[in-house]
């Protein structure tokens, strides 16, 4: 299904989507929200009269063709290879329904490719949450400008597989893309889903998330969003939670409620990519230990948790691809034990590029499986 959704629109003529069947749900579907997300995703929608008119403009058609081309080439070059690899190599346990993705930014795309069937994705970053734009209240020139900012913001994740923090901080400003919501929504739409609702939430001092309007004392809450979406192929409701907060040791000390929230997460599939080697230092011990505690499996490139922190008696570790010591801004990172492990371990190929060394052809992935998971199989 993902192959079809990501590649079917590469033709310059934007194809008509099949009519979505009516599906009853406890959560009412916000057709306006889904239409707005469709518009910025370069996908046709026919329910909003205003957006339907804008879909016919030369500018939007050009924008839609550009996005079609980006997704088509990304699917051919990377995403489909990732999906096939994941189907072959990753353990699937029906009792585990959560993907935990700290240091994610707005990157729902890669997490969903690896783990398309999760009930919920818990994503955490320092990037602002923002809002979906009300396109129909914008001047046509402003709409065109906004589409350009979306296009520019996507360049790195298509080229490199990750967002560059410094550029993302600029692209996601209120005067540009306006936060992570637009990009998360775009990725949800482009992976073949219908957005049901976007709700603003917060984690309180007791570690419970609530709708933001239900929280009386908003001091020291950790803000977030909950995006409910529907898998059109499986008629399954799924959710993305994105929280904006600092998860360094100092940051979690200031937000004990969020630390409680993390400690109460269910057993999860954890995913780490382009995490700036933060958890190699002693400033991120708490989140590192939470990941070890709450993970049934950990999938990461070398920028996640340093190899030396894995207890080899508790984890079965499988190494994929080629390891190359980081260059440029991360040249201070040194993992001789990981280098040694790659030389002595069974060579497992990695058929796609991902992470900081993508351009050198030395992408690597570490897949760690808790031994008790293996024992059950």
N, C-alpha and C positions, 0 to 999 in steps of 0.2 A: 504493500500500500504506500509506504514511504517513497519507494522508487517512482511510482506513478505520480504522486503528488508533487515531488520535487522536480520531476523532469517533464511532465506532460505539457507545460506551458512554454517550452523553449521556443516554440514557433512564434514568429513575430505577431501572428494573429492570436490574441488572447482567447482561449477556448472557453466555452460556456460550462460552468459547473453544473453537475446534476442537482436537481432539486433535493434539498435536505428533508427527510421525512420528519413529521411531527413526532417528538418524543416527550413523553410526560416525565417530569422530574420534580423532586421536592423543591429544588431551586428554580425559579422561573427564568427562562432564557431572555437575556437582554439583547434583542435583535439590533438595537441601535449600537450597542457596544461592539457586537460582532461585525456590523457593517463598517464602523469606523476602523476597526482592526483590519478588515478586508481591504479597505481603501488604501491604507498605508502599506499593506502587504503587496500591493499591485495585483490584487485578485478582485474580479468583478463581484458586485453585489447588486441585488435588484429590489431590495425592500425599502430603502430610503430614497425618496424622490430627489432630494438634493444631491446625495452622493452618486446616484445613477446618472445625473446630468454631468457631474464632474468626471465620472468615468469615461465620458465620451470626448473629453478634451484632448487635444494633441499632446499636451504636456504629460497628462496622466498615462496615456497610452505608451508614450516613449519611456516613461518611468517604469511601467509594468513590464515592458519588453526587456529593459535593463535588468530588473530583478529576476525575470524568468531566465535570462541568460546566466546570471550569477549563480542561481540555484542549480541550473542544469549542469554547468561546468563543475561546480563544487560537488554535486552528486556523482558525476562521472569520475572525478579525480580523487575524491576522498570519502564522501558520506556513504556511498553504497559499499565500498570496501570495508568501512568501519562496521556497517550493519552485518555484513556476511561474517566478518571476523568475530563479532560479538555473539552471533548465533552459534558459532562453532566453539568458542573458547570460554565464554562466561557462564558460570553456574547459575541456573534459574531455579529458585525455590519459591513455591507458591505462597509460603507463609510469610515471605518478606515482600512488603509492598511499598517501602519507602526508599527513595534515593536521597542521600545526604550529600550536598554539593557546596561546601564552604569555599569562600574566595571565588565565587562564580561570576560576579557581575551579572549582566543580563543573558548569559549564555545558556539558555534552555536547550538550544539546538543540539549540542553535542551530547548532553545528558540524555535527551530523548532518543537519539540515535542508538546509544548503547543500551538504554533501559526504556523501551517504548511502552511497556505495560504497567509501569508503577502506578499505584494509586495516588501517591503524593511525592512531590519533589520539594525538598527543603533547601533553598538557596540563600546564601548570605554574602553581602558585599558592602563596600563603603560608598557605592554609587547612589545618587539620589533616586527616590522612587518615582516622583513626577506624576504626570497625567497623560492619558490619551487626549490628543487635541480634538476640539470641537470644530471639525473642518468646515461645517456649514456656516459658522459664524466668522470665518476668516476671509480676508480679502483675497481674491484670486492670486495676486502676486505673492502674498504671504503663504498661500498653499503651495505654490511652485517652489518657493524658497525652502519650505519645510520638507518637501519631498527630496530636495537636494541634500539637506542635512542628514536625512535618513540614509540615503545612498552612500554618503561619505562615511557615516558611522559604521557601515557594514563592511567597508573595504578590507580591514585587517582580519576579521574573523573568516572571511572567505579565502583570503590569500594565505594567512598564517595559521588559522584554526583557533585564534584567541584574540581578545581585545587587548590593546596596549593601554596600560593604566593612564599614562599622561594624556594620551589622545582622547581616551574615553571621558576623562574628567572634563575636557573641553567640549566634546561632542554632546554630552548628556546635560549640559547646562540648560537652565530654564528657557533661555533665549534661543536654544537650538532644538535638539530632539526632545528635551524636557523629561529626563529621567530614564529609568529602566523599563517602565511599563510599555512604552511603544515598541521597544525591541523584543521584549518577552512576548508580547501579543503577536508581533509579526512572525516570530518563530513558531508559535503555537498554530497560527493559521497555515503557515507554509509546510508544516508537517502533517497536515490533513485533519485539523480539528475545528470544531465550532466553539467559540467562546460563549460561555453561559453567563458569567458574571465576573466583575472585578470589584472586590470589596477591600476597603482600607481597614487594617487591623493593627493591634498592638499587643505586645507581651507585657503583662503587668508584673508587679513586684513578687507575686506568688508563682510566677513562671507559667501562667495560663494565657493563651492568646484569646482575644475577644475582638468583636467589631469595635472600631475606634469610638463610635458614638455611644457605646455601652460603658466605656471606662470613665468613671467620674473623676478620678485623680489621674491626670495625664502626665504628671511629673515623673520623669525617669522611666517612662515606658520606652520600649524599643519598637519603632514604627515598622510596619510591613504592609504587604498586600497579599490577598488570596485570590488567585485566578482559577475559577472552575471552568473546565472545558470538556468537551465531549468528543470521544473518538468516533469518527463517522463510520469507520470500518467495523468496530466491535461494539458500538453503542454503549460505551463504558464511560462513566464520569471519572475525571481525574482532576488533580489540583496542583498548582504551583504556589508555594509560599516563598516570598522574597522578603528578607529582613535587611534593613540598613543599620549596621552597627559594627563597632570595633570588637573583634574577637581575639585581640591580643590579651595577654594576662592582665595588663592594666585596664583594658577596655571591659573585660568580664568582671573585674573587681568593682568597677563603677556600676555595673548592671547585673547584680546578683540574681535578679528575676530571670534574666535571659540565660544565665548559667543553669538555673534550675530547669528551665524549659529544655535546654540541650540535654541535661542529665536524664530527662524523662522521655527522650525520643525512643521509639522502638528500634529493634535491630534493623539495620539498614544496609543497602549497598552504598558505600561511600565512593565518591569520585572526586579526583583532584587533578587539575590541569593548569599550567601557567600560573602557579601559586606563588611566584616570586621567591621561592625557597624560604619563605617566612618561618615555616615550622622546622627548619634546620636549626634555628636559634632557641635559646632558653626563654625568649620573650613570648613564646606561643606554646608553652608546655601544657596548659589546661586544655586547649582545643585539640592538641595532638593526642592527649590521653582520652579525651571524650571520643574521638574518632576510633581509637583502638578499642574502647569499651563498647561502643554502639555499632560497630561494623561487623557484619558477617563476612563481607569481602571488601577489599580496598583496591580500586583501580586508579592508577596514577602514573604520571610521568615523573621524572626525577626531581621536579620542582616542588613536589608534595612533601611527604615525610621522609627524612633522611633514612637511608638503608640501615644505619647503625642502631636506630631506635626500634626496629622490628625484633621481637623475641622469636628467634628461629624455631623454638620448641612449640610455640603457640600458633605460628603461621606457616602455611605451605606457600612458598613464594615462587612464582613463575615469572621469568624475565623474557621480554620480547624486544626484538629490534636490536639496535646498536647503541651503546653508551659512549658519549663523547663529553669530556669535561666542558662545562659551560664557558662560553666566550663573552666578549663585550662587557656589559654592565654586571654580569654575574660571574666574572672570572675568579672572584675570591672563593667561590664554592669549590670544595675539594672532597671527593668521596672515594678514596682509594679502595675501601672495602667493597663498594659497588662495582668499581672497575674490575676488581679481582673476581667478584661473583660472576660478572659477565664473561670473563675469560674461562672460568671453570664450569659454568652452568650449561645445561642443555640449550643449544641454540634454537630459539623459537622465532621464526620470521614475523615481521610486522608489515603487512601489505599496504599501509597507509602512513602518511606523515602527520605528526601532531606535536605540538609543543615548541619550545624555543629554538631547537635545532632543526626545524622543519626544512630550512633552505639548504642544509648541508647533507641531507639524506641520512641523518643519524638519529632519527626519532626512536624513543624507547618507551616502553610501558612496563610497569611492575604490577602484577596481579597477585594480591595476597589473600589467602583463604584461611579462615580460622579452622584449625584442625578438627574441631567438633563438627563442623559442617561436612568435612570429608568423611568423618566416621559414620555419619548418618546415611551417606549415599550407598 
